[in-house]
Amino acid sequence: MAVSEGRITCIGKMDHVLTDCGGGQEGVDTLNLRGQFVMPGFNDAHVHLGMAAADELAVPLMGVSSPEDMQKRVAEAVAHHKPGEWITGGGWDHTTWPEKRFPIASSSMPSRPGTP
């Protein structure tokens, strides 16, 4: 295996690494694994794009301090959406609210006919 600047640049038999992949060049480290398995470390900093996009379009409810605060944020979203457009939201923690009750859709929640 040949490594250059912290990246694996070539794998294979040692003669291949040294002659065909520049494994003998200055600044390239070679390692004879003697047939052993090697698995590079992965930095798994990824995002699920569909969910990330949906989160950007949703009503941000993280940090709402009460059902009334939630209603205010939803009402603002309703005012900025066209009839028929979906309004989604999430991220609240009802256990931090004074009554600690899960929010329910009711007549007190802002809405617009035809808007899900």
C-alpha contacts under 8 A as a table, 3 or more apart, distances in Angstrom:
res1	aa1	res2	aa2	distance
1	M	8	I	7.14
1	M	9	T	7.65
1	M	10	C	5.57
1	M	11	I	4.40
1	M	12	G	6.37
1	M	13	K	7.94
1	M	14	M	7.33
1	M	17	V	6.46
1	M	23	G	7.97
1	M	30	T	5.61
1	M	31	L	5.31
1	M	32	N	6.49
1	M	33	L	7.28
2	A	8	I	5.88
2	A	9	T	5.52
2	A	10	C	5.03
2	A	11	I	6.47
2	A	17	V	6.45
2	A	21	C	7.77
2	A	23	G	5.44
2	A	28	V	6.43
2	A	29	D	5.64
2	A	30	T	4.49
2	A	31	L	6.53
3	V	6	G	6.18
3	V	7	R	5.34
3	V	8	I	4.40
3	V	9	T	5.43
3	V	10	C	7.19
3	V	23	G	7.93
3	V	28	V	5.66
3	V	29	D	5.16
3	V	30	T	6.33
4	S	7	R	5.38
4	S	8	I	6.49
4	S	9	T	6.36
4	S	27	G	6.45
4	S	28	V	4.77
4	S	29	D	6.43
5	E	27	G	7.76
5	E	28	V	7.74
8	I	11	I	7.65
9	T	21	C	7.60
10	C	17	V	6.23
10	C	21	C	6.14
10	C	23	G	7.83
11	I	17	V	6.48
12	G	16	H	6.24
12	G	17	V	6.14
13	K	16	H	5.37
13	K	17	V	6.31
14	M	17	V	5.00
14	M	18	L	6.06
14	M	32	N	6.73
15	D	18	L	5.19
15	D	19	T	5.96
15	D	20	D	7.91
16	H	19	T	5.36
16	H	20	D	5.23
16	H	21	C	6.79
17	V	20	D	5.82
17	V	21	C	5.03
17	V	22	G	6.70
17	V	23	G	5.17
17	V	24	G	7.95
17	V	30	T	7.88
18	L	21	C	6.14
18	L	22	G	5.73
18	L	23	G	4.19
18	L	24	G	5.03
19	T	22	G	6.12
19	T	23	G	6.87
19	T	24	G	7.23
20	D	23	G	7.73
22	G	25	Q	5.36
22	G	28	V	7.51
23	G	28	V	5.82
23	G	29	D	6.84
23	G	30	T	5.99
24	G	28	V	6.79
24	G	29	D	7.94
24	G	30	T	7.64
25	Q	28	V	5.72
33	L	36	Q	5.24
33	L	37	F	7.55
33	L	38	V	7.96
47	V	52	A	6.94
48	H	51	M	5.60
48	H	52	A	6.09
49	L	52	A	4.94
49	L	53	A	6.02
50	G	53	A	5.25
50	G	54	A	6.21
51	M	54	A	4.95
51	M	55	D	6.03
52	A	55	D	5.10
52	A	56	E	6.35
53	A	56	E	5.12
53	A	57	L	6.48
54	A	57	L	5.17
54	A	58	A	6.12
55	D	58	A	5.09
55	D	60	P	7.97
55	D	89	G	7.72
57	L	88	T	7.78
58	A	87	I	6.66
58	A	88	T	4.91
58	A	89	G	4.67
58	A	90	G	7.42
59	V	73	R	7.03
59	V	74	V	6.77
59	V	77	A	6.62
59	V	87	I	7.26
59	V	88	T	6.04
59	V	89	G	4.37
59	V	90	G	6.99
60	P	73	R	7.80
60	P	89	G	6.03
60	P	90	G	6.54
60	P	91	G	7.10
61	L	64	V	5.64
61	L	70	M	6.64
61	L	73	R	7.42
61	L	89	G	6.29
61	L	90	G	5.39
61	L	91	G	5.31
61	L	92	W	5.08
62	M	90	G	6.92
62	M	91	G	4.48
62	M	92	W	4.55
62	M	93	D	7.22
63	G	91	G	7.79
63	G	92	W	6.13
63	G	93	D	7.32
64	V	67	P	7.71
64	V	69	D	5.66
64	V	70	M	5.88
64	V	92	W	6.14
64	V	93	D	7.66
65	S	69	D	6.11
65	S	70	M	7.74
65	S	96	T	6.98
65	S	97	W	5.71
66	S	69	D	5.14
66	S	70	M	6.40
66	S	94	H	7.51
66	S	97	W	5.21
66	S	98	P	7.12
67	P	70	M	4.95
67	P	71	Q	6.13
67	P	97	W	7.79
67	P	103	P	6.74
68	E	71	Q	4.95
68	E	72	K	6.23
69	D	72	K	5.11
69	D	73	R	6.44
70	M	73	R	5.24
70	M	74	V	6.20
71	Q	74	V	5.11
71	Q	75	A	5.97
71	Q	108	S	7.86
71	Q	109	M	5.73
71	Q	110	P	6.34
72	K	75	A	5.09
72	K	76	E	6.31
73	R	76	E	5.16
73	R	77	A	6.40
74	V	77	A	5.03
74	V	78	V	6.15
74	V	109	M	7.72
74	V	110	P	6.38
75	A	78	V	5.01
75	A	79	A	6.24
75	A	109	M	7.95
75	A	110	P	5.18
75	A	111	S	7.22
76	E	79	A	5.19
76	E	80	H	6.53
77	A	80	H	5.16
77	A	81	H	6.31
77	A	87	I	7.23
78	V	81	H	5.34
78	V	82	K	7.91
78	V	87	I	7.37
78	V	110	P	7.26
78	V	111	S	6.48
78	V	112	R	6.96
81	H	85	E	6.27
81	H	87	I	7.75
82	K	85	E	5.68
82	K	115	T	7.93
83	P	112	R	6.99
83	P	113	P	7.37
83	P	114	G	5.98
83	P	115	T	5.30
84	G	114	G	5.09
84	G	115	T	4.23
84	G	116	P	6.63
85	E	115	T	5.66
85	E	116	P	6.83
86	W	115	T	6.11
86	W	116	P	5.04
87	I	115	T	7.41
87	I	116	P	6.31
93	D	96	T	5.97
93	D	97	W	7.60
94	H	97	W	5.25
94	H	100	K	5.27
94	H	101	R	6.06
94	H	102	F	5.76
94	H	103	P	7.37
95	T	99	E	7.97
95	T	100	K	4.50
95	T	101	R	7.05
96	T	100	K	6.30
97	W	100	K	4.92
97	W	101	R	7.56
105	A	108	S	7.78
105	A	109	M	6.06
106	S	109	M	5.44
107	S	110	P	7.50
111	S	115	T	7.11
112	R	115	T	5.48
